[in-house]
Amino acid sequence: MSLFIITIFRYNKEVNKIMSQINTDIKKIDELLTLGVEEVVVFANLKKKLLSGKQLRVKHGVDPTSKDLHLGYGVVYHKLRQFQELGHKIVFLIGGFTGRFGDPTDKEKSRDLRDKKTVQSFSKNYLKQLAKILDIRKVEVRDNSEWYDKWNFERGLRLLTKFTVARMLERDMFQKRIKDKKEIFFHEPVYPMLQGWDSVELKSDVTVIGTDQKFNELQARSLQTAAGQEPQDIITVPLLVGTDGLQKMSQSLGNDIGLSASPNEQFGKIMSIPDSLLLSYFELAARYDKVALQRIKKDLTQGRNPKELKIELAKTIVTMYHSSSEAETAANEFKRIFTNKQKPTDIKTIIFAKSEYLPLDLLVESKLVISKSEARRLIEQGGVRINDQKIIDWNKKIILKKNDIIQVGKRNFIKIG
């Protein structure tokens, strides 16, 4: 083979390799902009940025308001991972300042104020859980207390001059409060302005958020333009509905599935979701691609047993946050408890300070429930057992004995130590 032919062969091989990579990236960009996405502002502009090859600064902010993250947060974080895999810079913003008073979005009353130390402790837990999805070593982690703690009151007032009261109060939750004659405190309408200014500080090219944050992030565009920056584009993703099948996933509503929950807990909670949520969970939580989603749609329309699909979903999600072997173990444990009606193989042992308890006190102290009202409701519904015997009277004291097994609902067990 002549040198000329060898050179042409190598050239064509290299060109084919480059074209293959370009086609792969275009496919990934298409999935990024469409799969599990509610809306893109502005679609054509963002697609042009992505095709340009420029590394984009992709902002996402979160206020640390609790210790744990759940699958609802994961919907956004997996979209961030798609950006990261395409080589873009993820800027993860901790609301170290804004988290002290919280976003009023969807809230029918004002949030309680938190101190700086509490917010900082929550943020550490968030980053550990974020590392389950993103390569945390490549993430630029910022905290908006970096700038807001340095502002004086005049600086804040100058930001307020960029917005009108009417614009801030037009939001549905404020209109509902006005209608219900409930208070709106001065600090609450300020929140979207601060969230908007975060994008100026971070020079973000695009932000990824849940649909409920669209209003807040739109405020950034005019602020960035005034600061001489190109306004950020926005990707909104649907809000994941919780295990109750009614409201968005939330720890406060008790309908959440934690990112850091044990494999057994994750598996059991996924198996409890309504059948109507299966397709959205496969798309948003399990991150199935278009081909796999078409298969799930076909299975659902052709009458495949939803339980089989839930097992597939549960295994997929547990594998994502733990491992495939732990997913198999969790599946076997679920079958053992719910199909074969047996006790779990590994029941947590708790040593109590006393040997006699009223049922409500016992359930709260054991942390099987979060409140006495929840404990009472479960007892009245026949959902509490000791050694397989239902607890009926929540006013009658219980005498605890070693190795007694307390069961709440179908999944929660403890053993008396």
C-alpha positions as a Markdown table, in Angstrom:
| # | Residue | x | y | z |
|---|---|---|---|---|
| 1 | Met | 0.0 | 0.0 | 0.0 |
| 2 | Ser | 1.5 | 3.3 | -1.1 |
| 3 | Leu | 2.1 | 6.2 | 1.4 |
| 4 | Phe | -0.5 | 8.3 | -0.3 |
| 5 | Ile | -3.2 | 5.6 | 0.2 |
| 6 | Ile | -2.2 | 5.1 | 3.8 |
| 7 | Thr | -2.4 | 8.8 | 4.4 |
| 8 | Ile | -5.9 | 9.0 | 2.8 |
| 9 | Phe | -7.0 | 6.0 | 4.9 |
| 10 | Arg | -5.9 | 7.5 | 8.1 |
| 11 | Tyr | -7.4 | 10.9 | 7.2 |
| 12 | Asn | -10.8 | 9.3 | 6.4 |
| 13 | Lys | -10.7 | 7.3 | 9.6 |
| 14 | Glu | -10.0 | 10.4 | 11.6 |
| 15 | Val | -12.8 | 12.4 | 9.9 |
| 16 | Asn | -15.2 | 9.5 | 10.5 |
| 17 | Lys | -14.2 | 9.5 | 14.2 |
| 18 | Ile | -14.8 | 13.3 | 14.4 |
| 19 | Met | -18.1 | 13.1 | 12.6 |
| 20 | Ser | -19.2 | 10.2 | 14.9 |
| 21 | Gln | -18.4 | 12.3 | 18.0 |
| 22 | Ile | -20.3 | 15.3 | 16.6 |
| 23 | Asn | -23.3 | 13.2 | 15.9 |
| 24 | Thr | -23.1 | 11.7 | 19.4 |
| 25 | Asp | -22.9 | 15.2 | 21.0 |
| 26 | Ile | -25.9 | 16.4 | 18.9 |
| 27 | Lys | -27.9 | 13.5 | 20.1 |
| 28 | Lys | -26.9 | 14.2 | 23.7 |
| 29 | Ile | -27.8 | 17.9 | 23.3 |
| 30 | Asp | -31.2 | 16.9 | 21.9 |
| 31 | Glu | -31.9 | 14.7 | 24.9 |
| 32 | Leu | -30.6 | 17.4 | 27.2 |
| 33 | Leu | -33.1 | 19.9 | 25.8 |
| 34 | Thr | -36.1 | 17.6 | 25.5 |
| 35 | Leu | -36.0 | 14.5 | 27.7 |
| 36 | Gly | -37.6 | 15.2 | 31.1 |
| 37 | Val | -37.9 | 18.9 | 30.3 |
| 38 | Glu | -41.0 | 21.1 | 30.8 |
| 39 | Glu | -39.7 | 24.3 | 29.1 |
| 40 | Val | -36.6 | 26.0 | 27.7 |
| 41 | Val | -36.2 | 29.8 | 27.8 |
| 42 | Val | -34.9 | 30.6 | 25.2 |
| 43 | Phe | -34.7 | 27.3 | 23.3 |
| 44 | Ala | -33.0 | 28.4 | 20.0 |
| 45 | Asn | -30.5 | 30.5 | 21.9 |
| 46 | Leu | -29.5 | 27.8 | 24.3 |
| 47 | Lys | -29.2 | 25.2 | 21.5 |
| 48 | Lys | -26.9 | 27.6 | 19.6 |
| 49 | Lys | -24.8 | 28.0 | 22.7 |
| 50 | Leu | -24.5 | 24.3 | 23.2 |
| 51 | Leu | -23.6 | 23.6 | 19.6 |
| 52 | Ser | -20.9 | 26.4 | 19.7 |
| 53 | Gly | -18.6 | 24.2 | 21.8 |
| 54 | Lys | -18.2 | 26.9 | 24.4 |
| 55 | Gln | -18.1 | 25.7 | 28.0 |
| 56 | Leu | -21.2 | 27.1 | 29.7 |
| 57 | Arg | -21.6 | 28.1 | 33.3 |
| 58 | Val | -24.6 | 26.1 | 34.5 |
| 59 | Lys | -26.2 | 27.4 | 37.7 |
| 60 | His | -28.4 | 25.7 | 40.1 |
| 61 | Gly | -29.2 | 27.0 | 43.6 |
| 62 | Val | -30.7 | 25.4 | 46.6 |
| 63 | Asp | -31.5 | 26.7 | 50.1 |
| 64 | Pro | -30.5 | 24.2 | 52.8 |
| 65 | Thr | -33.8 | 23.8 | 54.6 |
| 66 | Ser | -33.5 | 20.2 | 55.8 |
| 67 | Lys | -30.8 | 17.5 | 56.3 |
| 68 | Asp | -31.7 | 15.3 | 53.3 |
| 69 | Leu | -32.3 | 15.5 | 49.6 |
| 70 | His | -34.9 | 13.4 | 47.8 |
| 71 | Leu | -35.6 | 12.1 | 44.3 |
| 72 | Gly | -37.4 | 15.3 | 43.5 |
| 73 | Tyr | -34.1 | 17.2 | 43.8 |
| 74 | Gly | -32.5 | 14.3 | 41.8 |
| 75 | Val | -34.5 | 15.2 | 38.7 |
| 76 | Val | -32.6 | 18.5 | 38.5 |
| 77 | Tyr | -29.3 | 17.1 | 39.4 |
| 78 | His | -29.4 | 14.4 | 36.7 |
| 79 | Lys | -30.1 | 17.1 | 34.2 |
| 80 | Leu | -27.0 | 18.9 | 35.6 |
| 81 | Arg | -25.1 | 15.7 | 35.1 |
| 82 | Gln | -26.0 | 15.7 | 31.4 |
| 83 | Phe | -24.4 | 19.2 | 31.1 |
| 84 | Gln | -21.4 | 18.0 | 33.1 |
| 85 | Glu | -20.9 | 15.0 | 30.7 |
| 86 | Leu | -20.9 | 17.4 | 27.8 |
| 87 | Gly | -18.0 | 19.3 | 29.4 |
| 88 | His | -19.8 | 22.3 | 30.9 |
| 89 | Lys | -19.1 | 23.8 | 34.3 |
| 90 | Ile | -21.7 | 23.2 | 37.0 |
| 91 | Val | -22.0 | 26.0 | 39.5 |
| 92 | Phe | -23.9 | 24.7 | 42.5 |
| 93 | Leu | -25.0 | 27.6 | 44.6 |
| 94 | Ile | -25.8 | 27.1 | 48.3 |
| 95 | Gly | -28.3 | 29.6 | 49.7 |
| 96 | Gly | -26.2 | 30.3 | 52.8 |
| 97 | Phe | -27.9 | 33.7 | 53.0 |
| 98 | Thr | -31.3 | 33.2 | 51.4 |
| 99 | Gly | -31.7 | 29.9 | 53.2 |
| 100 | Arg | -32.0 | 31.7 | 56.4 |
| 101 | Phe | -35.5 | 33.0 | 55.5 |
| 102 | Gly | -36.4 | 30.8 | 52.6 |
| 103 | Asp | -38.3 | 31.0 | 49.3 |
| 104 | Pro | -42.0 | 31.9 | 49.7 |
| 105 | Thr | -42.9 | 30.1 | 46.5 |
| 106 | Asp | -46.0 | 27.9 | 47.0 |
| 107 | Lys | -46.1 | 28.8 | 50.7 |
| 108 | Glu | -49.4 | 29.9 | 52.2 |
| 109 | Lys | -47.6 | 31.4 | 55.2 |
| 110 | Ser | -44.2 | 32.9 | 56.0 |
| 111 | Arg | -41.4 | 30.6 | 56.7 |
| 112 | Asp | -39.6 | 30.6 | 60.1 |
| 113 | Leu | -36.2 | 32.3 | 60.1 |
| 114 | Arg | -33.1 | 30.1 | 60.6 |
| 115 | Asp | -29.8 | 31.0 | 61.9 |
| 116 | Lys | -26.6 | 30.9 | 59.9 |
| 117 | Lys | -25.1 | 27.9 | 61.7 |
| 118 | Thr | -28.1 | 25.7 | 61.1 |
| 119 | Val | -28.1 | 26.5 | 57.3 |
| 120 | Gln | -24.3 | 25.7 | 57.1 |
| 121 | Ser | -24.8 | 22.3 | 58.8 |
| 122 | Phe | -27.5 | 21.4 | 56.3 |
| 123 | Ser | -25.4 | 22.4 | 53.3 |
| 124 | Lys | -22.6 | 19.9 | 54.2 |
| 125 | Asn | -25.2 | 17.1 | 54.0 |
| 126 | Tyr | -26.4 | 18.3 | 50.7 |
| 127 | Leu | -22.9 | 18.2 | 49.1 |
| 128 | Lys | -22.4 | 14.6 | 50.3 |
| 129 | Gln | -25.6 | 13.6 | 48.6 |
| 130 | Leu | -25.0 | 15.6 | 45.5 |
| 131 | Ala | -21.8 | 13.5 | 45.0 |
| 132 | Lys | -24.1 | 10.5 | 44.4 |
| 133 | Ile | -25.0 | 12.1 | 41.0 |
| 134 | Leu | -22.4 | 14.6 | 40.0 |
| 135 | Asp | -18.6 | 14.4 | 39.8 |
| 136 | Ile | -18.3 | 16.8 | 42.8 |
| 137 | Arg | -14.6 | 17.4 | 42.1 |
| 138 | Lys | -15.5 | 19.3 | 38.9 |
| 139 | Val | -18.3 | 21.3 | 40.5 |
| 140 | Glu | -17.8 | 24.9 | 41.4 |
| 141 | Val | -19.5 | 25.2 | 44.8 |
| 142 | Arg | -20.5 | 28.7 | 45.9 |
| 143 | Asp | -22.5 | 30.3 | 48.7 |
| 144 | Asn | -24.5 | 33.5 | 48.3 |
| 145 | Ser | -23.5 | 34.6 | 51.8 |
| 146 | Glu | -20.2 | 35.4 | 50.0 |
| 147 | Trp | -21.7 | 38.6 | 48.7 |
| 148 | Tyr | -24.9 | 39.2 | 50.7 |
| 149 | Asp | -23.2 | 39.1 | 54.1 |
| 150 | Lys | -21.0 | 42.0 | 52.8 |
| 151 | Trp | -23.8 | 44.2 | 51.5 |
| 152 | Asn | -25.0 | 47.2 | 53.5 |
| 153 | Phe | -28.6 | 48.3 | 53.6 |
| 154 | Glu | -28.1 | 50.9 | 50.8 |
| 155 | Arg | -26.8 | 48.3 | 48.4 |
| 156 | Gly | -29.9 | 46.2 | 49.1 |
| 157 | Leu | -32.2 | 49.2 | 48.5 |
| 158 | Arg | -30.5 | 49.9 | 45.2 |
| 159 | Leu | -31.4 | 46.3 | 44.1 |
| 160 | Leu | -35.0 | 46.9 | 45.1 |
| 161 | Thr | -35.3 | 49.9 | 42.8 |
| 162 | Lys | -35.0 | 47.5 | 39.8 |
| 163 | Phe | -38.4 | 45.9 | 40.6 |
| 164 | Thr | -42.0 | 47.0 | 41.3 |
| 165 | Val | -44.3 | 45.8 | 44.2 |
| 166 | Ala | -47.0 | 45.0 | 41.7 |
| 167 | Arg | -44.7 | 42.6 | 39.8 |
| 168 | Met | -43.6 | 40.8 | 42.9 |
| 169 | Leu | -47.1 | 40.5 | 44.3 |
| 170 | Glu | -48.7 | 39.1 | 41.2 |
| 171 | Arg | -47.6 | 35.6 | 42.1 |
| 172 | Asp | -50.4 | 33.2 | 42.8 |
| 173 | Met | -49.4 | 32.3 | 46.4 |
| 174 | Phe | -49.4 | 36.0 | 47.3 |
| 175 | Gln | -52.7 | 36.6 | 45.6 |
| 176 | Lys | -54.1 | 33.7 | 47.6 |
| 177 | Arg | -52.8 | 35.1 | 50.8 |
| 178 | Ile | -54.4 | 38.5 | 50.0 |
| 179 | Lys | -57.7 | 36.8 | 49.2 |
| 180 | Asp | -57.5 | 34.8 | 52.5 |
| 181 | Lys | -56.5 | 38.0 | 54.4 |
| 182 | Lys | -53.2 | 36.4 | 55.4 |
| 183 | Glu | -50.0 | 38.4 | 56.1 |
| 184 | Ile | -47.3 | 39.0 | 53.5 |
| 185 | Phe | -44.1 | 40.1 | 55.2 |
| 186 | Phe | -41.8 | 42.6 | 53.6 |
| 187 | His | -38.9 | 40.2 | 53.2 |
| 188 | Glu | -40.8 | 37.7 | 51.2 |
| 189 | Pro | -41.3 | 39.5 | 47.9 |
| 190 | Val | -37.6 | 40.4 | 48.0 |
| 191 | Tyr | -36.5 | 36.7 | 47.6 |
| 192 | Pro | -36.9 | 36.5 | 43.7 |
| 193 | Met | -34.7 | 39.7 | 43.4 |
| 194 | Leu | -32.0 | 38.1 | 45.4 |
| 195 | Gln | -32.2 | 34.8 | 43.4 |
| 196 | Gly | -32.0 | 36.9 | 40.3 |
| 197 | Trp | -28.9 | 38.8 | 41.5 |
| 198 | Asp | -27.1 | 35.5 | 42.2 |
| 199 | Ser | -27.0 | 34.9 | 38.5 |
| 200 | Val | -25.2 | 38.3 | 38.0 |
| 201 | Glu | -22.6 | 37.4 | 40.6 |
| 202 | Leu | -22.0 | 33.9 | 39.1 |
| 203 | Lys | -22.2 | 35.1 | 35.4 |
| 204 | Ser | -24.4 | 32.1 | 34.7 |
| 205 | Asp | -25.2 | 31.2 | 31.0 |
| 206 | Val | -28.0 | 28.8 | 31.9 |
| 207 | Thr | -29.9 | 27.7 | 35.0 |
| 208 | Val | -31.7 | 24.4 | 35.6 |
| 209 | Ile | -34.7 | 24.5 | 37.9 |
| 210 | Gly | -38.0 | 23.0 | 38.8 |
| 211 | Thr | -41.0 | 24.6 | 37.2 |
| 212 | Asp | -41.9 | 26.4 | 40.5 |
| 213 | Gln | -38.7 | 28.5 | 40.3 |
| 214 | Lys | -39.3 | 29.9 | 36.8 |
| 215 | Phe | -40.6 | 33.3 | 38.1 |
| 216 | Asn | -37.5 | 33.7 | 40.4 |
| 217 | Glu | -35.0 | 32.9 | 37.7 |
| 218 | Leu | -36.6 | 35.1 | 35.1 |
| 219 | Gln | -35.7 | 38.1 | 37.3 |
| 220 | Ala | -32.1 | 37.4 | 36.5 |
| 221 | Arg | -32.4 | 38.1 | 32.8 |
| 222 | Ser | -33.0 | 41.9 | 33.1 |
| 223 | Leu | -30.4 | 42.2 | 35.9 |
| 224 | Gln | -27.8 | 40.5 | 33.8 |
| 225 | Thr | -28.6 | 42.7 | 30.8 |
| 226 | Ala | -28.2 | 45.8 | 32.9 |
| 227 | Ala | -24.9 | 44.5 | 34.2 |
| 228 | Gly | -23.6 | 44.0 | 30.6 |
| 229 | Gln | -24.0 | 40.2 | 30.7 |
| 230 | Glu | -25.8 | 38.0 | 28.2 |
| 231 | Pro | -29.0 | 36.9 | 30.0 |
| 232 | Gln | -29.1 | 33.4 | 31.2 |
| 233 | Asp | -31.3 | 30.8 | 29.5 |
| 234 | Ile | -33.5 | 28.6 | 31.6 |
| 235 | Ile | -34.4 | 24.9 | 31.6 |
| 236 | Thr | -37.3 | 23.9 | 33.8 |
| 237 | Val | -38.0 | 20.3 | 34.7 |
| 238 | Pro | -41.3 | 18.9 | 36.0 |
| 239 | Leu | -41.9 | 18.6 | 39.7 |
| 240 | Leu | -41.8 | 14.9 | 40.8 |
| 241 | Val | -45.0 | 13.9 | 42.5 |
| 242 | Gly | -44.5 | 12.2 | 45.9 |
| 243 | Thr | -45.5 | 8.7 | 47.0 |
| 244 | Asp | -49.0 | 10.0 | 47.8 |
| 245 | Gly | -49.7 | 10.6 | 44.1 |
| 246 | Leu | -51.1 | 14.0 | 44.9 |
| 247 | Gln | -48.5 | 16.7 | 45.8 |
| 248 | Lys | -44.9 | 17.4 | 44.8 |
| 249 | Met | -42.3 | 15.4 | 46.7 |
| 250 | Ser | -41.5 | 17.0 | 50.0 |
| 251 | Gln | -40.1 | 16.0 | 53.4 |
| 252 | Ser | -42.6 | 18.1 | 55.2 |
| 253 | Leu | -45.4 | 16.2 | 53.5 |
| 254 | Gly | -43.9 | 12.8 | 54.3 |
| 255 | Asn | -44.3 | 11.7 | 50.7 |
| 256 | Asp | -40.5 | 11.7 | 49.8 |
| 257 | Ile | -37.9 | 9.1 | 48.9 |
| 258 | Gly | -34.5 | 10.2 | 50.2 |
| 259 | Leu | -31.4 | 10.0 | 48.1 |
| 260 | Ser | -29.5 | 8.8 | 51.1 |
| 261 | Ala | -32.3 | 6.4 | 52.3 |
| 262 | Ser | -31.3 | 2.7 | 52.7 |
| 263 | Pro | -31.8 | 0.4 | 49.7 |
| 264 | Asn | -34.7 | -1.3 | 51.5 |
| 265 | Glu | -36.4 | 1.9 | 52.3 |
| 266 | Gln | -36.0 | 3.3 | 48.7 |
| 267 | Phe | -37.2 | 0.0 | 47.2 |
| 268 | Gly | -40.2 | -0.2 | 49.5 |
| 269 | Lys | -41.3 | 3.4 | 48.9 |
| 270 | Ile | -41.0 | 3.1 | 45.2 |
| 271 | Met | -43.2 | 0.0 | 45.3 |
| 272 | Ser | -45.8 | 2.1 | 47.1 |
| 273 | Ile | -46.2 | 4.8 | 44.4 |
| 274 | Pro | -49.6 | 4.8 | 42.5 |
| 275 | Asp | -49.5 | 3.1 | 39.1 |
| 276 | Ser | -50.4 | 6.4 | 37.5 |
| 277 | Leu | -46.9 | 7.7 | 38.4 |
| 278 | Leu | -44.9 | 4.9 | 36.7 |
| 279 | Leu | -44.1 | 6.6 | 33.4 |
| 280 | Ser | -43.1 | 9.9 | 35.0 |
| 281 | Tyr | -40.8 | 8.1 | 37.5 |
| 282 | Phe | -39.1 | 6.1 | 34.7 |
| 283 | Glu | -38.5 | 9.4 | 32.9 |
| 284 | Leu | -37.7 | 11.8 | 35.7 |
| 285 | Ala | -36.3 | 9.6 | 38.5 |
| 286 | Ala | -34.8 | 6.6 | 36.6 |
| 287 | Arg | -33.6 | 8.7 | 33.6 |
| 288 | Tyr | -34.8 | 6.2 | 31.0 |
| 289 | Asp | -34.0 | 7.3 | 27.4 |
| 290 | Lys | -36.6 | 7.7 | 24.7 |
| 291 | Val | -36.3 | 4.1 | 23.4 |
| 292 | Ala | -36.7 | 2.7 | 26.9 |
| 293 | Leu | -39.6 | 5.0 | 27.6 |
| 294 | Gln | -41.4 | 3.8 | 24.5 |
| 295 | Arg | -41.1 | 0.2 | 25.8 |
| 296 | Ile | -42.6 | 1.2 | 29.2 |
| 297 | Lys | -45.5 | 3.0 | 27.4 |
| 298 | Lys | -46.1 | -0.1 | 25.3 |
| 299 | Asp | -46.0 | -2.3 | 28.4 |
| 300 | Leu | -48.5 | -0.1 | 30.2 |
| 301 | Thr | -50.9 | 0.1 | 27.2 |
| 302 | Gln | -50.7 | -3.7 | 26.7 |
| 303 | Gly | -51.7 | -4.5 | 30.2 |
| 304 | Arg | -48.4 | -5.6 | 31.8 |
| 305 | Asn | -48.7 | -6.0 | 35.5 |
| 306 | Pro | -47.7 | -2.7 | 37.1 |
| 307 | Lys | -46.1 | -4.5 | 40.0 |
| 308 | Glu | -43.5 | -6.0 | 37.6 |
| 309 | Leu | -42.7 | -2.5 | 36.2 |
| 310 | Lys | -42.4 | -1.1 | 39.8 |
| 311 | Ile | -39.9 | -3.8 | 40.6 |
| 312 | Glu | -37.9 | -2.8 | 37.5 |
| 313 | Leu | -38.2 | 0.9 | 38.5 |
| 314 | Ala | -37.2 | 0.2 | 42.1 |
| 315 | Lys | -34.2 | -1.9 | 41.1 |
| 316 | Thr | -33.0 | 0.8 | 38.7 |
| 317 | Ile | -33.2 | 3.6 | 41.2 |
| 318 | Val | -31.6 | 1.6 | 44.1 |
| 319 | Thr | -28.8 | 0.7 | 41.7 |
| 320 | Met | -28.3 | 4.4 | 40.8 |
| 321 | Tyr | -27.9 | 5.4 | 44.5 |
| 322 | His | -26.4 | 2.3 | 45.9 |
| 323 | Ser | -25.4 | -0.8 | 43.8 |
| 324 | Ser | -27.0 | -3.5 | 41.7 |
| 325 | Ser | -26.2 | -6.1 | 44.3 |
| 326 | Glu | -28.0 | -4.0 | 47.0 |
| 327 | Ala | -30.9 | -3.6 | 44.6 |
| 328 | Glu | -31.2 | -7.4 | 44.3 |
| 329 | Thr | -31.0 | -7.8 | 48.1 |
| 330 | Ala | -33.7 | -5.1 | 48.6 |
| 331 | Ala | -35.9 | -6.9 | 46.0 |
| 332 | Asn | -35.6 | -10.2 | 47.8 |
| 333 | Glu | -36.3 | -8.5 | 51.2 |
| 334 | Phe | -39.4 | -6.9 | 49.8 |
| 335 | Lys | -40.6 | -10.2 | 48.5 |
| 336 | Arg | -39.9 | -11.8 | 51.8 |
| 337 | Ile | -41.9 | -9.2 | 53.7 |
| 338 | Phe | -44.8 | -8.5 | 51.4 |
| 339 | Thr | -45.2 | -11.6 | 49.3 |
| 340 | Asn | -44.2 | -14.3 | 51.9 |
| 341 | Lys | -45.5 | -12.3 | 54.9 |
| 342 | Gln | -42.2 | -12.8 | 56.8 |
| 343 | Lys | -40.2 | -10.4 | 59.0 |
| 344 | Pro | -37.2 | -8.5 | 57.7 |
| 345 | Thr | -33.8 | -10.3 | 58.0 |
| 346 | Asp | -32.2 | -7.3 | 59.7 |
| 347 | Ile | -34.4 | -5.4 | 62.2 |
| 348 | Lys | -33.0 | -2.4 | 64.0 |
| 349 | Thr | -32.6 | -2.9 | 67.8 |
| 350 | Ile | -33.5 | -0.1 | 70.1 |
| 351 | Ile | -32.9 | 0.1 | 73.9 |
| 352 | Phe | -35.5 | 2.2 | 75.7 |
| 353 | Ala | -35.1 | 4.1 | 78.9 |
| 354 | Lys | -38.3 | 2.7 | 80.4 |
| 355 | Ser | -40.1 | -0.6 | 80.3 |
| 356 | Glu | -43.6 | 0.9 | 80.2 |
| 357 | Tyr | -44.9 | 3.3 | 77.6 |
| 358 | Leu | -48.1 | 4.7 | 76.3 |
| 359 | Pro | -48.3 | 3.7 | 72.6 |
| 360 | Leu | -48.1 | 7.3 | 71.3 |
| 361 | Asp | -45.0 | 8.1 | 73.4 |
| 362 | Leu | -43.4 | 4.8 | 72.3 |
| 363 | Leu | -43.8 | 5.4 | 68.6 |
| 364 | Val | -42.5 | 9.0 | 68.8 |
| 365 | Glu | -39.5 | 8.1 | 70.9 |
| 366 | Ser | -38.7 | 5.2 | 68.6 |
| 367 | Lys | -38.8 | 7.6 | 65.7 |
| 368 | Leu | -41.2 | 5.3 | 63.8 |
| 369 | Val | -43.5 | 8.4 | 63.5 |
| 370 | Ile | -42.8 | 12.1 | 63.7 |
| 371 | Ser | -45.7 | 13.1 | 65.9 |
| 372 | Lys | -48.3 | 11.8 | 68.4 |
| 373 | Ser | -51.1 | 12.8 | 66.0 |
| 374 | Glu | -49.6 | 10.6 | 63.3 |
| 375 | Ala | -49.2 | 7.7 | 65.8 |
| 376 | Arg | -52.8 | 8.0 | 66.9 |
| 377 | Arg | -54.0 | 7.9 | 63.3 |
| 378 | Leu | -51.9 | 4.8 | 62.5 |
| 379 | Ile | -53.2 | 3.0 | 65.6 |
| 380 | Glu | -56.8 | 3.9 | 64.8 |
| 381 | Gln | -56.2 | 2.5 | 61.2 |
| 382 | Gly | -54.9 | -0.7 | 62.6 |
| 383 | Gly | -51.4 | 0.0 | 61.3 |
| 384 | Val | -49.4 | -0.7 | 64.6 |
| 385 | Arg | -48.5 | -4.1 | 65.9 |
| 386 | Ile | -46.4 | -5.6 | 68.6 |
| 387 | Asn | -45.5 | -9.3 | 68.0 |
| 388 | Asp | -48.1 | -9.4 | 65.2 |
| 389 | Gln | -50.9 | -8.2 | 67.6 |
| 390 | Lys | -52.7 | -5.0 | 66.7 |
| 391 | Ile | -52.5 | -2.1 | 69.1 |
| 392 | Ile | -56.1 | -0.9 | 69.5 |
| 393 | Asp | -56.2 | 1.3 | 72.6 |
| 394 | Trp | -53.7 | 4.2 | 72.4 |
| 395 | Asn | -54.4 | 5.1 | 76.0 |
| 396 | Lys | -53.4 | 1.7 | 77.4 |
| 397 | Lys | -49.8 | 1.3 | 78.6 |
| 398 | Ile | -47.5 | -1.2 | 76.9 |
| 399 | Ile | -45.0 | -3.3 | 78.9 |
| 400 | Leu | -41.9 | -3.9 | 76.8 |
| 401 | Lys | -40.0 | -7.1 | 76.8 |
| 402 | Lys | -36.6 | -7.9 | 75.2 |
| 403 | Asn | -36.9 | -9.0 | 71.5 |
| 404 | Asp | -40.4 | -7.7 | 71.1 |
| 405 | Ile | -41.0 | -6.6 | 67.5 |
| 406 | Ile | -42.9 | -3.4 | 66.9 |
| 407 | Gln | -44.3 | -2.9 | 63.4 |
| 408 | Val | -45.7 | 0.3 | 61.9 |
| 409 | Gly | -47.3 | 0.0 | 58.6 |
| 410 | Lys | -46.0 | -2.6 | 56.2 |
| 411 | Arg | -42.3 | -1.6 | 56.1 |
| 412 | Asn | -41.1 | -0.3 | 59.4 |
| 413 | Phe | -39.9 | -2.6 | 62.1 |
| 414 | Ile | -37.9 | -2.3 | 65.3 |
| 415 | Lys | -36.8 | -4.8 | 67.9 |
| 416 | Ile | -36.6 | -4.1 | 71.7 |
| 417 | Gly | -33.1 | -4.5 | 73.0 |
